[in-house]
Amino acid sequence: MDKITLPTIQQEFQVRYTYQLLFTQHLFALENPLFKNVLAEYHPNEPIKCLFVVDQGVLDHHSYVRGEIEAYCKHFANQIRFTELIAVPGGEQSKKDQSSVEKCLAAINRNAICRHSFVVAIGGGAVVDMVGYAATIAHRGVQLIRIPTTVLAQNDAAVGVKNSVNAFGKKNFLGTFSIPFAIINDLEFLQTLEQRDWIAGVAEAIKVALLKDKVFFDFIESNAEALANREMEPMAYLIHRCAELHMEHIAKGGDPFENGSSRPLDFGHWSAHKLEYMTQYSLRHGEAVAIGMAIDMVYAKLTGTLGEDLNRIFSVMKKIGFNLEVPLETDAEIKELLKGIEEFREHLGGELTITFISEIGKQVDVHSIDYEVMEQAVRSFILKPQNSL
């Protein structure tokens, strides 16, 4: 038989994505048509199935939510078909194993949620992450609306295109990229946050300001005490601007699905993720990010990358209320923390790329780390005596 030679088939296509972040208060009040109008943008005047997955912490602090959602759906029955409301654990508990994902998938199956139905995730960043993951793997993706209820979720976690759960002792090991149909920020949910949760979300705003917007950092600096004192007006602006910068990076940064080796929005995160795991998630994500940024800024200072801005940045972080102490005690724990650098590279793959800043508003990527200097940076935030092993 003669050799058969066939030409290579190659095609190229592009997919356009559009999603929106909306702001409101009292989202499910009957006089507020926003949620109904969002669904109408998908299919006007056609009842759309909605499965609501709600953070148990939200239900505990806002006991009216369940009844309010059911009444809202009944009032707008020509547009919304309420199926079920299920509760899932708040915080990292929802991401630490597959039980919450399986609960969501069972509800999706039970209520015949299809690719033209909506899963509505209401909760903090971890819950939004987990529910988004479940919604993405069901039927290869059902429609998703995110309603984040914490500062960190409203300005960071819920406005991106990533969903995930933890596995094999690693944060966000299982995950997907998918675009929510919409994100809706309701500022009323912030009123009942614990102080540490109110503060924790500010870390992500400081992060993106340090990377991209000196004017925004100036705003945070001038409003540090107001933010610490829970004034809503500066917090509302902080959330809006932080979310805007995140979404601009996703849309215009050239790598929305992280195919490359650089993740500038994960400044301070190599150690933050590791610290969360090592403390069994007793640290909030934002608290860990604040510590992680502090470590990396000291490293940048020691290696000559960062100039005179360090003390100014630390002053702002402390005014807001961040505790920058690294909660480790032994040499062995410090060595374990440093393993987070390689785990960070492994998570994305390719060349090690760690983002630092050279000054406020200007990022710089490095591709190698001096572990001895990084250990020195870590130790500068450990206030407890070392136990040599």
BELLINVEN-V191959 format. One record per pair of residues at least 12 apart in sequence whose C-alpha atoms are under 10 Angstrom apart, sorted by the first residue. I is the first residue (numbers start at 1). J is the second residue. If there is no record, write none. Layout:
<<I:J> <I:J>>
This chain:
<<17:178> <17:179> <17:180> <17:181> <17:251> <18:179> <18:180> <18:181> <18:182> <18:251> <19:159> <19:161> <19:179> <19:180> <19:181> <19:182> <19:183> <19:247> <20:38> <20:159> <20:179> <20:180> <20:181> <20:182> <20:183> <20:184> <20:247> <21:146> <21:147> <21:154> <21:158> <21:159> <21:180> <21:181> <21:182> <21:183> <21:184> <21:185> <21:240> <21:243> <21:244> <21:247> <22:34> <22:35> <22:38> <22:147> <22:182> <22:183> <22:184> <22:185> <22:186> <22:240> <23:154> <23:183> <23:184> <23:185> <23:186> <23:187> <23:236> <23:240> <24:184> <24:185> <24:186> <24:187> <24:188> <25:184> <25:185> <25:186> <25:187> <25:188> <25:189> <26:186> <26:187> <26:188> <26:189> <27:68> <27:69> <27:72> <27:147> <27:184> <27:185> <27:186> <27:187> <27:188> <27:189> <28:65> <28:67> <28:68> <28:69> <28:70> <28:71> <28:72> <28:73> <28:186> <29:65> <29:68> <29:69> <29:71> <29:72> <30:68> <30:69> <30:71> <30:72> <30:73> <30:74> <30:75> <30:76> <31:72> <32:72> <33:72> <33:76> <34:184> <35:72> <35:73> <35:76> <35:79> <35:80> <35:145> <35:182> <35:184> <36:48> <36:72> <36:73> <36:75> <36:76> <36:77> <36:78> <36:79> <36:80> <37:79> <38:79> <38:145> <38:181> <38:182> <38:183> <38:184> <39:79> <39:80> <39:117> <39:118> <39:145> <39:181> <39:182> <40:78> <40:79> <40:80> <41:181> <42:116> <42:117> <42:143> <42:181> <43:79> <43:116> <44:78> <44:79> <45:76> <45:77> <45:78> <45:79> <45:80> <46:77> <46:78> <46:79> <46:80> <46:81> <47:73> <47:76> <47:77> <47:78> <47:79> <47:80> <47:81> <47:82> <47:117> <48:77> <48:78> <48:79> <48:80> <48:81> <48:82> <48:83> <48:113> <48:116> <48:117> <48:118> <49:79> <49:80> <49:81> <49:82> <49:83> <49:84> <49:111> <49:112> <49:113> <49:114> <49:116> <49:117> <49:118> <49:119> <50:73> <50:80> <50:81> <50:82> <50:83> <50:84> <50:85> <50:108> <50:111> <50:113> <50:116> <50:117> <50:118> <50:119> <50:120> <50:143> <50:144> <50:145> <51:81> <51:82> <51:83> <51:84> <51:85> <51:86> <51:104> <51:107> <51:108> <51:111> <51:112> <51:113> <51:117> <51:118> <51:119> <51:120> <51:121> <51:144> <52:66> <52:69> <52:82> <52:83> <52:84> <52:85> <52:86> <52:87> <52:104> <52:107> <52:118> <52:119> <52:120> <52:121> <52:122> <52:131> <52:145> <53:84> <53:85> <53:86> <53:87> <53:88> <53:103> <53:104> <53:107> <53:119> <53:120> <53:121> <53:122> <53:123> <53:127> <53:128> <53:131> <53:146> <54:66> <54:85> <54:86> <54:87> <54:88> <54:89> <54:90> <54:120> <54:121> <54:122> <54:123> <54:124> <54:127> <54:128> <54:131> <54:147> <55:86> <55:87> <55:88> <55:89> <55:90> <55:91> <55:94> <55:121> <55:122> <55:123> <55:124> <55:125> <55:126> <55:127> <55:128> <55:148> <55:149> <56:86> <56:87> <56:88> <56:89> <56:90> <56:91> <56:122> <56:123> <56:127> <57:87> <57:88> <57:89> <57:90> <57:91> <57:123> <57:124> <57:149> <57:193> <58:87> <58:89> <58:90> <58:122> <58:123> <58:124> <58:149> <58:150> <58:189> <58:192> <58:193> <59:87> <59:88> <59:122> <59:123> <61:189> <61:191> <61:192> <61:193> <62:188> <62:189> <62:192> <66:85> <66:86> <66:87> <69:82> <69:85> <70:82> <70:83> <70:84> <70:85> <80:118> <81:117> <81:118> <82:111> <83:107> <83:108> <83:110> <83:111> <83:112> <83:113> <84:107> <84:108> <84:110> <84:111> <85:107> <85:120> <86:103> <86:104> <86:107> <87:100> <87:103> <87:104> <87:122> <87:123> <88:100> <88:101> <88:103> <88:104> <88:123> <88:127> <88:130> <88:131> <89:123> <89:126> <89:127> <90:123> <90:124> <90:125> <90:126> <90:127> <90:128> <91:123> <91:124> <91:125> <91:126> <91:127> <91:128> <91:281> <91:284> <91:285> <92:124> <92:125> <92:126> <92:127> <92:129> <92:130> <92:165> <92:166> <92:171> <92:276> <92:277> <92:280> <92:281> <92:282> <92:284> <92:285> <93:126> <93:127> <93:165> <93:166> <93:281> <94:126> <94:127> <94:128> <94:129> <94:130> <94:131> <94:165> <94:166> <95:126> <95:127> <95:128> <95:129> <95:130> <95:131> <95:133> <95:164> <95:165> <95:166> <95:167> <95:171> <95:172> <95:174> <96:126> <96:130> <96:165> <96:166> <96:167> <96:168> <96:169> <96:170> <96:171> <96:172> <96:277> <96:280> <96:281> <97:165> <97:166> <97:167> <97:168> <97:169> <98:130> <98:134> <98:165> <98:166> <98:167> <100:127> <100:130> <100:131> <100:134> <100:165> <101:127> <101:130> <101:131> <101:132> <101:133> <101:134> <101:135> <101:137> <101:165> <102:134> <103:131> <103:134> <104:119> <104:130> <104:131> <104:132> <104:133> <104:134> <104:135> <104:138> <105:131> <105:133> <105:134> <105:135> <105:137> <105:138> <106:134> <106:138> <107:119> <108:134> <108:135> <108:138> <108:139> <108:142> <109:138> <109:139> <113:135> <113:138> <113:139> <113:142> <113:143> <114:138> <114:139> <114:140> <114:141> <114:142> <114:143> <115:135> <115:136> <115:138> <115:139> <115:140> <115:141> <115:142> <115:143> <115:144> <116:141> <116:142> <116:143> <116:144> <117:142> <117:143> <117:144> <118:135> <118:142> <118:143> <118:144> <118:145> <118:181> <119:131> <119:132> <119:134> <119:135> <119:136> <119:142> <119:143> <119:144> <119:145> <119:146> <119:180> <120:132> <120:135> <120:143> <120:144> <120:145> <120:146> <120:147> <120:180> <120:182> <120:183> <121:135> <121:144> <121:145> <121:146> <121:147> <121:148> <121:149> <121:158> <121:183> <122:145> <122:146> <122:147> <122:148> <122:149> <122:184> <123:146> <123:147> <123:148> <123:149> <123:150> <123:153> <123:154> <123:158> <123:189> <124:146> <124:147> <124:148> <124:149> <124:150> <124:151> <124:152> <124:153> <124:154> <124:157> <124:158> <124:197> <125:146> <125:147> <125:148> <125:149> <125:150> <125:151> <125:152> <125:153> <125:154> <125:155> <125:156> <125:157> <125:158> <125:159> <125:163> <125:285> <126:148> <126:153> <126:157> <126:158> <126:163> <126:164> <126:165> <126:285> <127:146> <127:148> <127:149> <127:153> <127:157> <127:158> <127:163> <127:164> <127:165> <128:145> <128:146> <128:147> <128:148> <128:149> <128:153> <128:157> <128:158> <128:162> <128:163> <128:164> <129:146> <129:153> <129:157> <129:158> <129:160> <129:161> <129:162> <129:163> <129:164> <129:165> <129:172> <129:175> <129:176> <130:162> <130:163> <130:164> <130:165> <130:166> <130:172> <130:174> <130:175> <131:144> <131:146> <131:163> <131:164> <131:165> <132:144> <132:145> <132:146> <132:158> <132:161> <132:162> <132:163> <132:164> <132:165> <132:175> <132:176> <132:177> <132:178> <132:179> <132:180> <133:162> <133:163> <133:164> <133:165> <133:174> <133:175> <133:176> <133:177> <133:178> <134:163> <134:164> <134:165> <134:175> <134:176> <135:163> <135:178> <135:180> <136:163> <136:175> <136:176> <136:177> <136:178> <136:179> <136:180> <137:175> <137:176> <137:178> <141:178> <141:179> <142:180> <142:181> <143:178> <143:179> <143:180> <143:181> <143:182> <144:178> <144:179> <144:180> <144:181> <144:182> <144:183> <145:158> <145:179> <145:180> <145:181> <145:182> <145:183> <145:184> <146:158> <146:159> <146:180> <146:181> <146:182> <146:183> <146:184> <146:185> <147:159> <147:182> <147:183> <147:184> <147:185> <147:186> <147:189> <148:183> <148:184> <148:185> <148:186> <148:187> <148:189> <148:190> <149:184> <149:185> <149:186> <149:187> <149:188> <149:189> <149:190> <149:191> <149:192> <149:193> <150:185> <150:186> <150:187> <150:189> <150:190> <150:191> <150:192> <150:193> <150:194> <150:197> <150:198> <150:200> <150:201> <151:185> <151:187> <151:189> <151:190> <151:193> <151:197> <151:198> <151:199> <151:200> <151:201> <151:202> <151:203> <151:204> <151:205> <151:235> <151:236> <151:238> <151:239> <151:286> <152:197> <152:198> <152:199> <152:200> <152:201> <152:202> <152:203> <152:204> <152:205> <152:239> <152:242> <152:243> <152:284> <152:285> <152:286> <153:185> <153:201> <153:204> <153:239> <153:243> <154:183> <154:184> <154:185> <154:186> <154:187> <154:190> <154:201> <154:236> <154:239> <154:240> <154:242> <154:243> <155:185> <155:201> <155:202> <155:204> <155:205> <155:236> <155:238> <155:239> <155:240> <155:241> <155:242> <155:243> <155:244> <155:245> <155:246> <155:247> <156:201> <156:202> <156:203> <156:204> <156:205> <156:208> <156:239> <156:242> <156:243> <156:244> <156:245> <156:246> <156:247> <156:265> <157:201> <157:204> <157:243> <157:246> <158:180> <158:182> <158:183> <158:184> <158:185> <158:243> <159:179> <159:180> <159:182> <159:183> <159:184> <159:185> <159:242> <159:243> <159:244> <159:246> <159:247> <159:250> <160:177> <160:178> <160:179> <160:180> <160:183> <160:243> <160:246> <160:247> <160:249> <160:250> <160:251> <160:256> <161:176> <161:177> <161:178> <161:179> <161:180> <161:247> <161:250> <161:256> <161:257> <162:175> <162:176> <162:177> <162:178> <162:179> <162:180> <162:256> <162:257> <163:175> <163:176> <163:177> <163:178> <163:179> <164:176> <164:177> <166:277> <169:274> <169:277> <169:278> <170:273> <170:274> <170:276> <170:277> <170:340> <170:343> <170:344> <170:347> <171:273> <171:274> <171:276> <171:277> <171:347> <172:273> <172:347> <173:347> <176:257> <177:256> <177:257> <177:258> <178:257> <185:239> <185:240> <187:232> <187:235> <187:236> <187:239> <188:232> <190:230> <190:232> <190:235> <191:230> <191:232> <195:228> <195:229> <195:230> <195:321> <196:228> <196:283> <196:284> <196:286> <196:287> <196:321> <196:322> <197:284> <197:285> <197:286> <197:287> <198:227> <198:228> <198:229> <198:230> <198:235> <198:286> <199:227> <199:228> <199:229> <199:230> <199:286> <199:287> <199:317> <199:320> <199:321> <199:322> <200:283> <200:284> <200:285> <200:286> <200:287> <200:288> <200:289> <200:290> <200:320> <200:321> <200:322> <201:235> <201:238> <201:239> <201:284> <201:285> <201:286> <201:287> <201:289> <201:290> <202:220> <202:224> <202:227> <202:228> <202:235> <202:238> <202:239> <202:242> <202:286> <202:287> <202:290> <202:317> <202:320> <202:322> <203:285> <203:286> <203:287> <203:288> <203:289> <203:290> <203:291> <203:293> <203:317> <203:320> <203:322> <204:239> <204:242> <204:243> <204:246> <204:265> <204:266> <204:267> <204:268> <204:285> <204:286> <204:287> <204:289> <204:290> <205:217> <205:220> <205:238> <205:239> <205:240> <205:241> <205:242> <205:243> <205:245> <205:246> <205:286> <206:220> <206:221> <206:238> <206:242> <206:289> <206:290> <206:293> <206:313> <206:316> <206:317> <207:242> <207:264> <207:265> <207:266> <207:267> <207:268> <207:289> <207:290> <207:293> <207:357> <207:360> <207:361> <208:241> <208:242> <208:243> <208:245> <208:246> <208:249> <208:264> <208:265> <208:266> <208:267> <208:361> <208:363> <209:241> <209:242> <209:245> <209:360> <209:361> <209:362> <210:267> <210:293> <210:313> <210:356> <210:357> <210:358> <210:359> <210:360> <210:361> <210:362> <210:363> <211:264> <211:265> <211:267> <211:355> <211:356> <211:357> <211:358> <211:359> <211:360> <211:361> <211:362> <211:363> <211:364> <212:245> <212:246> <212:249> <212:264> <212:265> <212:357> <212:360> <212:361> <212:362> <212:363> <213:241> <213:242> <213:245> <213:360> <213:361> <213:362> <214:359> <214:360> <214:361> <214:362> <215:360> <215:361> <216:237> <216:238> <216:241> <216:242> <216:361> <217:238> <217:313> <217:316> <217:360> <217:361> <218:316> <218:360> <219:234> <219:237> <219:238> <220:234> <220:235> <220:237> <220:238> <220:316> <220:317> <220:320> <221:312> <221:313> <221:315> <221:316> <221:317> <221:319> <221:320> <222:316> <223:235> <223:238> <223:316> <223:319> <223:320> <224:315> <224:316> <224:317> <224:318> <224:319> <224:320> <224:321> <225:316> <225:319> <225:320> <225:321> <226:319> <226:320> <227:319> <227:320> <227:321> <228:318> <228:319> <228:320> <228:321> <228:322> <229:320> <229:321> <246:265> <249:264> <249:265> <250:265> <258:348> <259:348> <259:349> <259:350> <260:348> <260:349> <260:350> <260:351> <260:353> <261:345> <261:347> <261:348> <261:349> <261:350> <261:351> <261:352> <261:353> <261:354> <261:367> <262:345> <262:348> <262:349> <262:350> <262:351> <262:352> <262:353> <262:354> <262:355> <262:365> <262:366> <262:367> <263:348> <263:353> <263:354> <263:355> <263:365> <264:353> <264:354> <264:355> <264:356> <264:357> <264:363> <264:364> <264:365> <265:355> <266:289> <266:292> <266:293> <266:344> <266:354> <266:355> <266:356> <267:289> <267:290> <267:292> <267:293> <267:296> <267:297> <267:354> <267:355> <267:356> <267:357> <267:363> <267:365> <268:288> <268:289> <268:290> <268:291> <268:292> <268:293> <268:294> <268:295> <268:296> <268:297> <268:354> <268:355> <268:356> <269:285> <269:286> <269:288> <269:289> <269:290> <269:291> <269:292> <269:293> <269:296> <269:340> <269:341> <269:344> <269:354> <269:355> <270:289> <270:292> <270:293> <270:296> <270:337> <270:338> <270:339> <270:340> <270:341> <270:342> <270:343> <270:344> <270:345> <270:354> <270:355> <271:288> <271:289> <271:291> <271:292> <271:293> <271:295> <271:296> <271:337> <271:338> <271:339> <271:340> <271:341> <271:343> <271:344> <271:378> <272:284> <272:285> <272:286> <272:287> <272:288> <272:289> <272:290> <272:291> <272:292> <272:293> <272:295> <272:337> <272:340> <273:285> <273:288> <273:289> <273:292> <273:337> <273:340> <273:343> <273:344> <274:288> <274:292> <274:336> <274:337> <274:338> <274:339> <274:340> <274:341> <274:343> <274:344> <275:287> <275:288> <275:289> <275:291> <275:292> <275:326> <275:327> <275:328> <275:333> <275:336> <275:337> <275:340> <276:288> <276:289> <277:337> <278:327> <278:328> <278:333> <278:336> <278:337> <279:327> <279:328> <283:327> <286:322> <287:322> <287:323> <287:324> <288:322> <288:323> <288:324> <288:325> <288:326> <288:327> <289:324> <290:314> <290:317> <290:322> <290:323> <290:324> <290:325> <291:322> <291:323> <291:324> <291:325> <291:326> <291:327> <291:378> <291:381> <292:324> <292:326> <292:378> <293:324> <293:355> <293:356> <293:357> <294:310> <294:313> <294:314> <294:317> <294:324> <294:325> <294:326> <294:377> <294:378> <294:380> <294:381> <295:324> <295:325> <295:326> <295:374> <295:375> <295:376> <295:377> <295:378> <295:379> <295:380> <295:381> <296:354> <296:355> <296:356> <296:357> <296:374> <296:377> <296:378> <297:309> <297:310> <297:313> <297:314> <297:356> <297:357> <297:358> <297:359> <297:377> <298:310> <298:373> <298:374> <298:376> <298:377> <298:378> <298:380> <298:381> <299:356> <299:369> <299:370> <299:371> <299:373> <299:374> <299:375> <299:376> <299:377> <299:378> <300:355> <300:356> <300:357> <300:358> <300:364> <300:373> <300:374> <300:377> <301:357> <301:358> <301:377> <302:373> <302:374> <302:376> <302:377> <303:370> <303:373> <303:374> <304:358> <305:356> <305:357> <305:358> <305:359> <305:364> <305:366> <306:356> <306:357> <306:358> <306:359> <306:360> <306:364> <307:357> <307:358> <307:359> <307:360> <308:358> <308:359> <308:360> <309:357> <309:358> <309:359> <309:360> <310:359> <310:360> <312:360> <313:360> <323:381> <324:381> <324:382> <325:378> <325:379> <325:380> <325:381> <325:382> <325:383> <325:384> <326:378> <326:379> <326:380> <326:381> <326:382> <326:383> <326:384> <327:381> <327:382> <327:383> <327:384> <328:378> <328:379> <328:381> <328:382> <328:383> <328:384> <328:385> <328:386> <329:379> <329:382> <329:383> <329:384> <329:385> <329:386> <329:387> <329:388> <330:382> <330:384> <330:385> <330:386> <330:387> <330:388> <330:389> <331:375> <331:379> <331:386> <331:387> <331:388> <331:389> <332:386> <332:387> <332:388> <332:389> <334:375> <334:378> <334:379> <334:382> <335:371> <335:375> <337:375> <337:378> <338:371> <338:372> <338:374> <338:375> <338:378> <339:371> <341:353> <341:354> <341:368> <341:369> <341:371> <345:367> <351:367> <351:368> <352:365> <352:366> <352:367> <352:368> <352:369> <353:365> <353:366> <353:367> <353:368> <353:369> <354:366> <354:367> <354:368> <354:369> <355:367>>
